[in-house]
Each structure stands twice: as C-alpha cells, then as structure tokens.
C-alpha cells in the first residue's frame, strides 16, 4: 500500500432469505423464525454468486434467519458467521407514537452503526459479509449516506436475500455501490412490487 493512501474496505450487506412466516409484508421484527425452503434456496444461489469473492470474515444478527443465511453463504469460504447482537432487527412496535427525535434517542440505528464501524476497522482493506434485517439495513444505509431516515419505509426496499455493496474509505466514509440486488435468483430487476408502503401504493397523485 502506498503511504498515506487508505485501502478500501468492502462490505457485502445482505438481508436474510424468505422465512417461514411466508408473506414478506408481515413484520417478523424481534420474532425468531427460521428460513423457509425458498429462503434456503435463495441463500444457496447467493452463495454460488459470491463463491469466488475473497471474503475474510462473516458477521450476522443472532436470529435464526440471519445466522442460517450467513452460514449458507459463507460455506464455500470455509468461514462461520460471528453473531453480533447490534445487527438484530428493530422492534417495530416500540416506534408507535414516538417523535423522530425520541426514536433516534431511544432506538436509533446507531445501535447497528457502531457494530458496522467496528467491523470496518477490524478488517480494513478486506471484504466482509454482513447479514442483517430489512429495517436495520435500510436505516444503516440512510445513516451512512446522510439521508433523512423518516421516509425509509416508503423509499427504500430490501427483498429477501438481496445483496447490497458498500465501500468504505474509513469507518464513517462510505459509498453505496449496489442496492437491493436479487439477480442471483430473480434475474433482471422488474417493476416495483405492490404493497411497498401505503405512500407508494397511493399512486403518483
């Protein structure tokens, strides 16, 4: 490495596969449910896609669905996932009736952000797989890119077992290289799905 030039750290940020709850518009949140057969197949296809990537470490939320997804994707690399409690899904019910400032103070995405910053510091210049949950990933992305988090449900989607790629010049300086990609099991991106959110489904107005 040239003196004074920081190496880029690459984080492959993945949402877990489809779960046994079936309908993906149902919040699992803090409920600990396993992958469905479809979810395992999604993870297997992502594992094949990433088999030649030089992963140095794998981290995941300790929930069944994330640990199982991470285990499948990490298998070709001979790696096992390290559980990180801060990568858990948010408990959606706790947000009801709270102002934005109160949400940020009590249940902020900062719960996951220090974990991600620590992973980047620990594996500077490497490529790491991180498996988490729909809302947690969307809040991480809004925080890292400086977006207003209030509309994250309406404007950012995360399909089951999707791949996001973030590149870091340092633990707090990131750019988004790929978002919500499921071409490993669904081919080319299609039109937006129905029921993304009430705001989306209400039409263009």
N, C-alpha and C positions, 0 to 999 in steps of 0.2 A: 504494500500500500504506500502511495506517495505521501510523504509527510504533510500533515495539515489537511488532507482530503479524507472526509469521513466515508466509511463504507455504507452502502445502502442495505438496510435490513428489510427483508420481505416477509410479510405476514399473510398467510392464506387463511382468511377468516371465513368459516363455514357454519351455516345453520345445520342443525341435526335433520335427519331424514323424517319422512312421514311416520306418525306414531299410531298406536292402536286406538286413539280417540277417533281416527277416521277423518272426519271433516276438518280441514285445516283452518277453517274460520272459527273454530272453537278454541278458546284460550286454555292452554294447559297450565301456563304460568308456573306456580310452585308445585303443581301436582306431578308426582314422579311416575311417568308412564314409559314403557319400552317402545322401541321401534316396531312397526308392523313389518310384514314380509316385503311390502312395497318399499318401505323405508330402508330395509337392509339391502335391497337390490339397488336403490339409488346410491347408497354408500359404496357398494361394490363397484358401481360404474365410475364413481368419482375416484375410487382407489386406483382403478385402471388408468384413468386420465392423469393422475398425479404420480404414477409409479416411478417415473424417471426423474422426478423433481428431487433435488438434493436436500431433503428435509433433515434438520439437525435436532428437532425436538417437537413434541406434540403436547398440547395442553387442552383441557376441556372442563366445562362445568361438570360437577359431580353427579348430575342427574343421569338416570339410566339411558335416556335417548341420546344424550350428547356423548357419554362415555362409550356407548356402543358404536355410534357413528365414527368417533375418533379411533377406536380400536380397529375397525374395518379398514378405514382409510390409511392408517399407519402401518398395517400389517406388512405390506411389501417392503417397507423400510426397516423392518426389524425393530420398530420403536413401540413403546407403550405410552398411552396418554397419562399425563400428570394432572390430577384433579386440582382445580382452582375454584374455591368457593365464590370468589368475586365475579365469576363468569356465569353464575346462575341467572335464570330468568327473573324479571321483576314480578312482584305480586301485584297484578293489575288492580285488584280491589282496593288496595291501600291508597290509590291515587284519587278515588272518587271524592269530589267536593273540595279538593285542595287547590289553592292557587299555584301558579307556576313556581313562584319563589319558595313556597312551602315544599313542593315536590323536590325541587333542587336541593333544599336544605336537608330533607329527611331521607329521601330515597333516590338520590342523584345517580346519574350514570357514572359519576365519579367512583362509585363502588367498583365498577369494572375497569375504569380508566387506569387507576394505579397498577392494577394487575397487568394490563397490556403494556404500560410503560416499563414495568419491571421485566417483562419477557423480552422486550426490545433491547433493553440494556444488557440483559444476560446473554443474549445471542446476537450481539452486534455484528453485522456483516453476513449473517446467516439467513436461512429460510425456515420459517416455523409455521406449523399448522395449529390453529386455534379454533375449537368447535364450541359454539355457544348457541344462543336462542334468538328468536325473531326480534323481539323488542330490544333486548340488550344490544344486539348488533346494530340495529338502526340508531339507537341512542349513542353508541360509540362513534358511528360514522358522522352523525350530526355534530358531535362534540369535536372530533378531530378535524373536521372540515370547516368548523365555525358557523354551522347553520343554526337557525332558531329551532330548538327541539320541540316546540309546542305542536307543530303540524307533522311530526314524524310518521304518525299512523296513516295520514292522508297521502303523503307524498313519497314515501319510501316503502317498497315491498321487499320481502325476503321469502322466496319459495323454499320448500323443503329441500335440504341438501344442496343449496346453492353455494356457489363459490364467489367470494369477494377477495380482491387482492389489494393490500395496502403496502406502500413502500415508505420507509422511514429514513430520513437523513439523520435524525436523532430521535429520542423517545417522544418528543412533542411535535415534531415537524413531519407531517405525513401527507401523502397524496394518494388518491384513490385511482387504481389502475383498472379494476374490473369490479362490476357490481351485479349481484343477483343473477349470476350466470348458471344455467342448468343445461347447457348444451351437451353435457356428458350423458344425460338421459332423456332430454326432451327435444334435441335438435335445435334449430334456429329459434330465436325469440319470437313469440307470437303476440297477438294483441293483448292489451291489459285484461286481466280476468275480472269478472263481475265480483262485487262484494269486497273490493279492496278496502273501502271505507264508505260511510254514509256520504261524506263530502265528495268522493269520487263518483259514486253511483247516482248522485243527484243530477248529473248531467252538466253540460257546459254553461247553461243559463244564458 
